[in-house]
């Protein structure tokens, strides 16, 4: 089927669009605080998180304006291509590099979400006696089969069989692969099947996950706020920080021993077979990439190095916000819905993420913050329920609910990655940057080939990253930071080169910078995002080398696709450039000491002007005794972007890429060049030399002022500029008088300083 299949008729409402792209950004509360604590930001973590959410609110109008200007999938890729459209193929090349980075970002989103999902699922069974990996694979099958059968009940046999077969393969591969790698396979295959089934089916899964998460987070926030009334709040920690035991090995051993003595329900490090294990605060956190936390500083001890580190880590909390820019073609009314989706998504992120980031530091003790950085929300829920109800059993159950909810949200985040990549790659394929065969749809109207490409990209990136969540997170962080930074730059380019285009919405609070109206939010975004990229380049220098290699490999692949689909145009352009280089001479070739006659020609009576110039050159050569050896035929043409000078004789091939008038002039010159009218006659008697041969040049010159509406005025201005630039002082300049008033001729004579203007009647 063609790209215009059924999927494009399944338009989404703004709520469905929110459900599709919302899970990815709303996963940030689960990991952002822990990552910032691990970076050493301590009790300043809420400021970084809430500050990021506020920045997203400022940047959202930029995204809305850009999307409504193009109404196309592709996000920053389309913004770059559209803004630089006047550069032709160079715009596609620049946009291709942006598209490659965005593609890495979406693929990394999917694989990082799935590996984090595996971590959460594994933590639910880590305390069981027996093969924990097999139990985790079995647990991972439950949502995979459940969602598949619920959304596709008519295909329940295929869903069950496919997930069971995937789980069996995961069990076999567990002997040679890490637990995180094999646990994620069932939900990955389920999402692949759902996206191949259709857009509505994948949205149905994301909607369920999204609403469950809202309910769980709302209950958690309310319970924790109530718990603060019972325990009170210690605000001094935000200024002074929270005291931890020393970082020496003896202190670490003492801290391990202390946690080993605590029961599971109070956050201890030992879990029974029927309880959710709480990782040891020092070494047993299943997210080992967060490392050992040695301090929780307050605002009083926060310095520039920690601010730099926090800026780089906090940017991950904006994950997924750009996905909205890759679904406008799937929305029922994108002009109305894009703004609504951003408003609701960012409002929920600010309320939920901001509240949880503050509650974490109000409810939990420093040792809990440092010891459970990967499961902070689970520990927060446990502590809140325990304080309010006093029931250890309820606290343990709610902790399990939060961990299970986090795992489901990561499935939704992976689905967002599928949606974003699909929208981007469809647009890139239309521009011949990906094989056009991916535009074909299956019998359901879904872009199954793009989903196969996404599946292969996820697995290849995971293999290249050694299935290492820490490394892949950093790759994702860098690519996502580049996506946001390039988005701001692309928006400024839109204002610079497409500022006069009609807009249905314009971002507010603009300043004039270099004559361009730039929103304050864009300038602020450049500073903050640039600072974050500086932080990541400093912290992730090792991983960036491998990422650069991957980007180069993919760029070579994209270049191959460009050659495949554009080789004719590229070869023609290369051949045209080659011929122009061979056929033209340097502009300085006409700047000789020889006497020169310059002939300005238009589109009429070209031969008459040239013949008059040749005859006048012969007469002047005899009269003055100084021969004219060069004739330069000047022609203004808007078809060229720079001056092109051709040496013309009878054997010269007709040049490529010239306008019709310029080609006609060139043809007439080849007929005249070498004839008796250009080459003087043979000597008539001894001692009398022949008249000199004129070297003939054709100079095709672009208008000096492209905005000048009057062609004659533009031609005369360009002639004067051409005369002065090549220093033709002391030579003759011939122009036709047809259509020129005497006043114009007199004015032109005054402007051609040092040369003789010869008006030539073209008729009569």
C-alpha positions in Angstrom: 0.0 0.0 0.0 1.1 3.6 -0.4 1.9 6.1 2.3 -1.5 7.5 2.1 -2.9 4.4 3.8 -5.4 3.9 6.6 -3.2 5.1 9.4 -3.4 8.7 8.2 -7.2 8.5 8.3 -7.0 7.5 12.0 -6.7 11.0 13.3 -6.1 11.5 17.0 -7.9 13.9 19.3 -5.7 16.2 21.4 -6.3 13.9 24.4 -5.1 10.9 22.5 -2.1 12.8 21.3 -1.4 13.7 25.0 -1.7 10.0 26.0 0.7 9.0 23.1 3.5 11.4 23.9 2.8 12.1 27.6 4.3 9.0 29.3 7.9 9.8 28.3 8.2 13.2 30.0 6.1 12.0 33.0 8.7 9.3 33.7 11.2 11.9 34.7 10.1 12.1 38.4 11.1 8.5 38.8 14.8 9.1 37.9 15.6 12.8 37.8 15.9 13.4 41.6 18.0 10.3 42.0 20.3 11.3 39.2 20.7 14.9 40.5 21.4 13.5 44.0 24.1 11.2 42.5 25.6 14.2 40.7 26.1 15.8 44.1 23.4 18.6 43.9 21.8 17.4 47.2 19.0 19.5 48.6 19.2 21.9 45.6 17.6 19.1 43.5 14.1 20.5 43.6 15.3 23.9 42.3 17.0 22.3 39.3 13.9 20.2 38.5 11.4 22.9 38.9 13.7 25.4 37.1 13.8 23.0 34.1 10.0 22.6 34.1 9.7 26.4 34.1 12.2 26.6 31.2 10.0 24.1 29.2 7.0 26.4 29.7 9.0 29.3 28.3 10.2 27.2 25.3 6.8 25.7 24.5 5.6 28.8 22.6 8.6 28.4 20.3 7.7 24.8 19.5 4.0 25.8 18.9 4.9 28.6 16.5 7.3 26.3 14.6 4.9 23.4 14.3 2.0 25.7 13.2 4.2 27.3 10.6 5.0 24.0 8.9 2.1 21.7 10.1 4.4 18.8 9.3 6.0 16.0 11.3 9.7 16.1 11.8 10.2 18.7 14.5 13.7 20.3 14.5 14.5 18.5 11.2 11.7 20.3 9.4 12.4 23.6 11.1 16.0 23.4 9.9 15.1 22.4 6.4 12.4 25.1 6.0 14.5 27.9 7.5 17.4 27.1 5.2 15.3 26.3 2.2 16.9 29.1 0.1 20.1 27.1 0.2 18.6 24.2 -1.8 20.4 20.9 -1.4 22.6 22.4 1.4 19.4 22.8 3.5 18.7 19.1 3.1 22.2 18.2 4.1 22.1 20.4 7.2 18.6 19.0 8.1 19.9 15.5 7.6 22.5 15.9 10.3 19.9 17.2 12.7 17.6 14.3 11.7 20.4 11.8 12.5 20.9 13.3 16.0 17.1 13.2 16.6 16.9 9.6 15.4 19.6 8.6 17.9 17.6 10.4 20.6 14.4 8.4 19.9 16.2 5.1 19.6 18.1 5.8 22.8 14.8 6.8 24.5 13.3 3.4 23.6 16.3 1.3 24.7 17.0 3.2 27.9 13.3 3.0 28.9 13.3 -0.8 28.3 16.5 -1.4 30.2 15.2 0.7 33.1 12.0 -1.3 32.9 14.0 -4.4 33.3 15.7 -3.0 36.4 12.3 -2.3 38.0 10.9 -5.7 37.2 14.0 -7.4 38.4 13.8 -5.5 41.7 10.4 -7.0 42.3 11.8 -10.6 42.3 15.3 -9.9 43.5 14.6 -11.2 47.0 13.1 -14.5 45.9 14.9 -17.7 46.4 15.5 -19.3 43.1 16.3 -18.1 39.6 15.4 -14.4 39.8 16.0 -13.8 36.1 13.5 -16.5 35.1 10.9 -15.1 37.5 11.5 -11.6 36.1 10.9 -12.8 32.6 7.7 -14.5 33.7 6.6 -11.3 35.4 7.5 -9.3 32.3 5.1 -11.4 30.3 2.1 -10.3 32.3 1.7 -6.7 31.0 2.9 -7.9 27.5 0.1 -10.5 27.2 -2.4 -8.4 29.1 -2.1 -5.3 26.9 -1.9 -7.3 23.7 -5.0 -9.4 24.3 -6.9 -6.4 25.6 -6.2 -4.2 22.7 -6.3 -7.0 20.0 -8.8 -9.5 21.4 -9.4 -10.9 17.9 -5.8 -11.9 17.7 -5.3 -13.2 21.2 -3.8 -16.5 20.1 -1.1 -14.8 18.0 -0.4 -12.4 20.9 0.0 -15.1 23.5 2.0 -17.4 21.2 4.4 -14.5 20.2 5.0 -13.3 23.7 5.5 -16.9 25.0 7.9 -17.6 22.2 9.8 -14.4 23.0 9.9 -15.3 26.6 11.3 -18.7 25.8 14.0 -17.1 23.6 14.7 -14.8 26.5 15.2 -17.7 28.8 17.7 -19.3 26.4 19.5 -16.1 25.9 19.8 -15.4 29.6 22.8 -17.8 29.7 24.8 -15.4 27.5 23.1 -12.0 28.1 22.5 -9.8 31.1 19.2 -10.0 33.0 18.3 -6.4 31.9 18.7 -7.4 28.2 16.4 -10.5 28.3 13.7 -9.1 30.6 12.8 -6.3 28.2 12.1 -8.5 25.1 8.4 -9.4 25.8 7.2 -5.8 26.1 9.4 -4.8 23.1 7.8 -7.4 20.9 4.3 -6.4 22.3 4.9 -2.8 21.4 6.2 -3.7 17.9 3.0 -5.8 17.3 0.7 -3.0 18.5 2.3 -0.3 16.4 2.0 -2.6 13.4 -1.6 -3.0 14.1 -2.4 0.7 14.0 -2.2 4.1 15.6 -5.3 3.7 17.8 -4.1 0.5 19.3 -0.8 1.9 20.4 -2.5 5.0 21.8 -4.9 2.7 23.8 -2.0 1.2 25.7 -0.3 4.5 26.4 -3.7 6.0 27.5 -4.1 3.2 30.1 -0.6 3.6 31.4 -0.9 7.3 31.5 -4.1 7.3 33.5 -2.9 4.6 36.0 0.2 6.7 36.6 -1.8 9.9 37.3 -3.9 8.0 39.9 -0.8 6.4 41.6 1.1 9.7 41.7 -2.0 11.7 42.9 -2.5 9.2 45.8 1.2 9.3 46.7 1.3 13.1 46.7 -1.8 13.4 48.9 -0.6 10.8 51.4 2.9 12.4 51.7 1.3 15.9 52.2 -0.9 14.4 55.0 2.1 12.7 56.5 3.9 16.0 56.9 1.2 17.2 59.3 2.2 14.3 61.6 6.0 14.5 61.3 6.6 18.2 60.7 9.1 19.7 58.3 12.8 20.5 58.7 13.5 23.4 56.3 17.1 23.9 57.6 18.4 21.0 55.5 17.7 22.9 52.3 20.3 25.5 53.4 22.8 23.4 55.4 22.4 20.0 53.7 21.8 16.6 55.3 24.4 14.9 57.4 25.6 11.5 56.2 28.1 9.2 57.8 31.7 9.7 56.7 32.8 8.3 53.4 35.6 6.2 54.8 35.4 2.4 54.4 34.9 1.9 58.1 31.9 4.2 58.0 30.5 2.5 54.9 30.8 -0.8 56.6 29.0 0.6 59.7 26.3 1.9 57.5 25.9 -1.5 55.8 25.6 -3.1 59.2 23.1 -0.6 60.4 20.8 -1.3 57.4 21.3 -5.0 57.6 19.8 -4.9 61.2 16.7 -3.0 60.0 13.6 -5.0 59.0 12.5 -4.8 55.3 9.4 -2.8 56.1 11.6 0.0 57.6 13.9 0.2 54.6 16.5 -2.4 55.6 18.8 -4.1 53.1 17.5 -7.7 53.7 14.3 -8.9 52.0 12.3 -12.0 52.6 10.8 -14.0 49.7 7.5 -12.4 50.0 8.6 -8.8 50.4 9.9 -6.1 48.1 13.6 -5.8 48.5 14.9 -2.4 49.4 18.5 -2.1 48.0 21.4 -1.5 50.3 22.0 2.3 50.4 25.6 1.8 49.5 26.2 -1.1 47.2 23.1 -3.1 46.4 21.1 -0.5 44.4 20.3 -2.3 41.1 21.0 1.0 39.3 24.7 0.7 39.9 25.3 3.5 37.4 24.2 6.0 40.0 27.3 5.3 42.0 28.0 5.9 45.7 26.6 9.1 47.2 28.9 10.7 49.8 27.1 13.9 50.6 23.9 15.8 50.4 24.9 19.5 50.3 22.5 22.4 50.9 22.3 25.8 49.1 25.1 27.2 51.4 27.7 24.8 50.0 26.5 24.8 46.4 29.3 26.0 44.1 29.9 26.4 40.4 31.1 22.8 39.8 28.0 21.4 41.3 25.8 23.8 39.4 27.5 22.7 36.1 27.0 19.1 37.0 23.4 19.7 37.9 22.6 21.5 34.7 23.9 18.6 32.6 21.9 16.0 34.5 18.7 18.0 34.9 18.2 18.3 31.2 17.2 14.6 31.1 14.0 15.6 33.0 12.8 17.2 29.7 12.8 13.9 28.0 10.1 13.5 25.4 8.8 17.1 25.2 9.9 17.3 21.6 7.8 14.3 20.6 4.8 16.5 20.2 6.5 18.1 17.2 6.4 14.7 15.4 2.7 14.0 15.5 0.9 17.0 14.0 0.0 15.1 10.9 -1.8 12.5 13.1 -3.9 15.0 14.9 -7.5 16.0 14.0 -6.9 19.7 14.3 -3.2 20.4 14.8 -3.6 24.2 14.9 -5.7 23.8 18.0 -4.4 20.6 19.5 -0.6 21.2 19.6 -1.0 24.1 22.0 -3.4 22.1 24.2 -1.1 19.1 24.4 1.9 21.2 25.4 -0.2 23.1 28.0 -1.5 19.9 29.7 1.7 17.9 29.4 3.9 20.6 30.9 1.3 21.5 33.6 1.1 17.9 34.7 4.9 17.6 34.6 5.2 20.8 36.7 2.6 19.8 39.3 3.5 16.1 39.6 7.3 16.4 39.1 7.6 19.6 41.1 5.5 18.3 44.0 7.3 15.0 44.2 10.8 16.6 44.0 10.0 18.8 47.0 8.2 16.0 49.0 11.2 13.7 48.6 13.4 16.1 50.6 10.7 16.9 53.1 9.6 13.4 53.9 12.7 11.2 53.6 15.8 11.3 55.7 19.2 11.9 54.2 20.3 8.3 54.5 17.1 7.3 52.6 17.8 9.8 49.9 21.4 8.6 49.5 20.7 5.0 49.8 17.8 4.5 47.4 18.4 7.0 44.7 17.0 4.7 42.0 13.8 4.0 43.9 13.2 7.3 45.6 9.5 7.4 44.7 8.9 3.9 46.0 10.6 4.7 49.3 8.7 8.0 49.4 5.4 6.1 49.0 6.4 3.5 51.6 7.3 6.2 54.1 4.2 8.3 53.5 1.8 5.3 53.9 3.7 4.1 56.9 3.4 7.4 58.7 -0.3 8.0 57.8 -1.7 4.5 58.4 1.0 2.9 60.6 0.5 -0.3 58.6 3.7 -2.0 57.5 1.8 -4.2 55.1 0.0 -1.3 53.4 3.3 0.5 53.1 5.0 -2.5 51.5 2.0 -3.0 49.1 2.1 0.7 48.0 5.9 0.4 47.4 5.3 -2.5 45.1 2.5 -0.6 43.3 4.8 2.4 42.7 7.6 0.2 41.3 5.2 -1.7 39.1 3.7 1.6 37.9 7.2 2.9 37.1 7.8 -0.2 35.0 4.5 0.4 33.1 5.4 4.0 32.5 8.7 3.0 30.9 6.7 0.8 28.5 4.7 4.0 27.6 8.0 5.9 27.2 9.2 3.3 24.8 6.0 3.6 22.8 6.6 7.4 22.7 9.9 6.7 21.1 8.2 4.6 18.4 5.7 7.4 17.7 8.4 10.1 17.5 10.7 8.1 15.3 7.8 7.2 13.0 6.9 10.8 12.5 10.5 11.9 11.9 11.5 9.1 9.5 8.3 9.5 7.4 9.4 13.1 6.8 13.0 12.1 6.1 11.9 9.4 3.7 9.8 11.9 1.7 13.0 14.0 1.4 14.8 10.9 0.1 17.0 10.7 3.2 15.7 7.3 3.9 14.7 4.5 1.5 11.2 5.5 0.1 10.1 1.9 0.5 9.5 2.7 4.3 6.6 4.9 3.1 4.6 1.8 2.1 2.0 0.6 4.6 0.7 -2.8 5.6 -2.8 -4.0 5.1 -3.8 -2.2 8.3 -2.4 1.1 7.1 0.5 1.1 9.6 4.0 1.9 8.6 5.3 -1.5 9.5 8.7 -1.1 7.7 9.5 1.9 9.9 8.7 -0.2 12.9 11.0 -2.9 11.7 13.7 -0.2 11.2 13.0 1.0 14.8 13.3 -2.5 16.2 16.6 -3.1 14.4 17.9 0.3 15.5 17.0 -0.4 19.2 18.8 -3.8 19.2 21.9 -2.5 17.3 22.3 0.5 19.6 21.9 -1.7 22.7 24.6 -4.1 21.3 26.9 -1.2 20.5 26.3 0.1 24.0 27.0 -3.4 25.6 23.5 -3.3 27.0 25.0 -0.9 29.6 22.2 1.3 31.0 24.7 3.9 32.3 26.4 4.3 28.9 23.2 4.4 27.0 21.7 6.9 29.4 24.7 9.2 28.7 24.4 8.8 25.0 20.7 9.6 25.3 21.5 12.7 27.5 23.9 14.1 25.0 21.7 13.5 21.9 18.6 14.9 23.6 20.5 18.0 24.7 21.7 18.5 21.2 18.1 18.1 19.9 16.8 20.8 22.3 19.8 23.1 21.6 19.4 22.7 17.8 15.7 23.3 18.1 16.3 26.7 19.6 18.8 27.5 16.9 16.4 26.3 14.2 13.7 28.5 15.6 16.0 31.6 15.4 16.8 30.7 11.8 13.1 30.5 11.1 12.7 34.0 12.4 15.8 35.2 10.5 15.0 33.7 7.0 11.2 33.1 7.3 10.3 36.0 9.4 7.9 37.4 6.9 5.9 34.2 6.4 2.3 34.3 7.6 2.0 32.8 11.1 -1.2 31.8 12.9 0.7 32.1 16.2 3.8 34.0 17.2 5.8 33.4 20.4 5.6 36.4 22.8 8.2 38.6 24.5 10.5 39.4 21.6 13.7 41.4 21.5 15.5 42.7 18.4 18.8 41.0 18.0 20.7 41.9 14.8 17.5 43.0 13.2 15.8 39.7 14.0 12.9 39.5 16.5 14.0 36.7 18.9 11.9 35.6 21.9 13.5 36.1 25.3 12.8 32.4 25.9 15.0 31.5 22.9 17.9 33.5 24.2 17.5 32.0 27.7 17.3 28.5 26.2 20.5 29.0 24.3 22.3 29.9 27.5 20.9 27.2 29.7 21.0 24.4 27.1 24.5 25.4 26.0 25.6 25.3 29.6 24.1 21.8 30.0 25.9 20.6 26.9 29.1 21.9 28.3 28.5 20.0 31.4 27.8 16.8 29.6 30.8 17.1 27.3 33.0 17.5 30.4 31.4 14.6 32.3 30.8 12.1 29.5 34.0 12.7 27.4 34.7 8.9 27.2 31.3 7.9 26.0 31.2 10.8 23.5 34.0 9.3 21.4 32.0 6.1 20.8 28.8 8.1 20.1 30.7 10.2 17.5 31.7 7.1 15.7 28.1 5.9 15.6 26.9 9.2 14.3 29.5 9.1 11.5 28.5 5.6 10.5 24.8 6.5 10.3 25.7 9.7 8.5 27.6 7.7 5.9 24.5 5.5 5.5 22.3 8.5 5.0 24.7 9.8 2.5 24.4 6.5 0.6 20.6 6.9 0.6 21.0 10.4 -0.7 23.2 9.2 -3.5 20.7 6.4 -4.3 17.7 8.6 -4.7 19.4 11.8 -5.9 22.3 10.5 -7.9 21.0 11.9 -11.2 20.5 15.4 -9.8 23.9 15.3 -8.0 25.7 14.0 -11.0 24.1 16.7 -13.2 25.1 19.3 -10.6 28.6 18.0 -10.5 28.9 17.8 -14.3 27.5 21.4 -14.6 30.1 22.6 -12.0 32.8 20.7 -13.8 31.9 22.2 -17.2 31.5 25.7 -15.8 35.0 25.4 -14.2 36.5 24.1 -17.5 34.6 26.5 -19.7 35.0 29.7 -17.7 38.1 31.7 -17.0 39.1 33.7 -14.0 37.4 37.1 -13.9 40.9 38.7 -13.7 41.7 37.3 -17.2 40.0 40.4 -18.7 42.0 42.8 -16.5 44.9 43.2 -18.9 46.9 46.2 -20.1 45.5 45.8 -23.7 43.0 48.3 -25.1 39.5 46.9 -24.5 36.2 47.6 -26.0 33.3 46.7 -23.7 29.9 45.9 -25.3 26.8 45.9 -23.2 24.2 43.7 -24.8 20.6 42.8 -23.8 18.3 40.5 -25.8 17.9 42.4 -29.1 20.2 43.3 -32.0 23.2 41.7 -30.4 25.0 41.1 -33.7 24.7 44.8 -34.7 26.2 45.9 -31.5 29.1 43.5 -31.7 29.8 44.3 -35.4 29.8 48.0 -34.6 32.2 47.4 -31.7 34.6 45.4 -34.0 34.5 48.0 -36.7 35.1 50.9 -34.2 38.0 49.0 -32.6 39.6 48.6 -36.0 39.2 52.3 -36.9 40.5 53.4 -33.5 43.5 51.0 -33.8 44.5 52.6 -37.2 43.9 56.2 -36.0 45.7 56.0 -32.7 48.3 53.4 -33.7 47.5 51.6 -30.4 45.7 48.3 -31.3 42.6 47.1 -29.5 43.2 43.5 -28.7 40.3 42.6 -26.5 36.5 42.7 -26.7 34.4 42.0 -23.5 30.7 41.4 -24.1 28.7 42.3 -21.0 25.3 40.8 -20.2 23.3 41.0 -17.0 21.4 37.8 -16.0 19.6 37.0 -12.8 20.1 33.3 -13.7 23.6 33.4 -12.3 24.6 34.0 -8.7 28.2 35.1 -9.4 30.1 36.5 -12.3 31.0 34.0 -15.0 33.5 34.9 -17.8 33.9 32.8 -21.0 36.6 33.1 -23.6 34.8 32.6 -27.0 36.1 31.3 -30.3 34.8 29.0 -33.0 35.8 25.8 -31.2 34.3 26.7 -27.8 31.5 24.3 -26.7 28.2 25.8 -25.7 28.3 26.3 -21.9 25.8 24.7 -19.5 23.5 26.4 -17.1 23.1 29.7 -18.9 19.8 31.5 -19.6 18.3 31.4 -23.0 19.4 35.0 -23.8 23.0 34.3 -22.6 23.1 31.2 -24.8 21.9 33.1 -27.8 24.6 35.8 -27.2 27.2 33.1 -26.8 26.2 31.4 -30.1 26.4 34.6 -32.1 29.8 35.3 -30.7 31.1 31.9 -31.7 29.9 32.7 -35.3 31.7 36.1 -35.2 34.8 35.0 -33.4 37.5 34.0 -35.9 35.7 35.6 -38.9 37.1 38.4 -41.0 35.1 40.9 -39.0 37.0 40.0 -35.9 40.3 39.0 -37.3 41.9 41.7 -39.4 42.6 41.1 -43.1 46.0 39.8 -44.4 48.8 42.3 -45.2 48.3 44.1 -48.5 51.9 45.1 -49.1 55.3 44.7 -47.6 55.7 46.5 -44.3 52.0 46.8 -43.6 50.9 44.6 -40.7 47.6 42.9 -40.3 44.9 44.3 -38.1 45.2 42.7 -34.7 42.9 39.7 -33.7 40.4 40.6 -31.0 40.2 38.2 -28.1 36.5 37.8 -27.3 35.1 37.3 -23.8 31.5 36.9 -22.7 30.9 38.2 -19.1 27.6 37.1 -17.6 27.0 39.1 -14.5 24.3 38.9 -11.8 22.4 42.2 -11.0 24.2 44.3 -8.5 20.9 45.1 -6.8 18.5 42.1 -7.1 15.7 44.1 -5.5 15.7 46.8 -8.3 12.3 46.4 -10.1 13.4 48.3 -13.3 15.5 46.0 -15.5 17.1 48.9 -17.5 18.1 50.7 -14.3 19.5 47.4 -12.8 21.4 46.7 -16.0 23.0 50.2 -16.1 23.9 50.0 -12.4 25.5 46.6 -12.9 27.4 47.8 -15.9 28.9 50.7 -13.9 29.8 48.3 -11.1 31.4 45.9 -13.6 33.4 48.7 -15.2 34.7 50.0 -11.9 35.5 46.5 -10.5 37.6 45.5 -13.5 39.2 49.0 -13.9 38.3 49.5 -17.5 39.5 53.2 -17.4 40.6 54.5 -20.8 38.6 52.0 -22.9 35.5 52.2 -25.0 32.1 51.2 -23.7 29.3 50.6 -26.3 25.6 50.5 -25.4 22.5 50.3 -27.5 20.2 53.3 -27.5 17.0 51.4 -27.9 14.6 52.4 -25.0 17.2 54.8 -23.4 16.4 58.4 -23.0 19.1 61.0 -23.7 19.2 61.8 -20.0 20.0 58.2 -19.1 22.8 58.2 -21.6 24.3 61.4 -20.3 24.1 60.1 -16.7 25.8 56.9 -17.7 28.6 58.8 -19.5 29.3 60.7 -16.3 29.4 57.5 -14.2 31.8 55.7 -16.5 34.7 57.7 -15.4 37.8 57.6 -17.6 36.2 55.6 -20.4 34.5 56.7 -23.6 30.8 55.9 -23.9 29.7 55.2 -27.4 25.9 55.0 -27.9 24.9 52.8 -30.9 21.5 53.1 -32.5 20.1 49.5 -32.8 17.6 50.4 -35.6 17.9 52.6 -38.6 
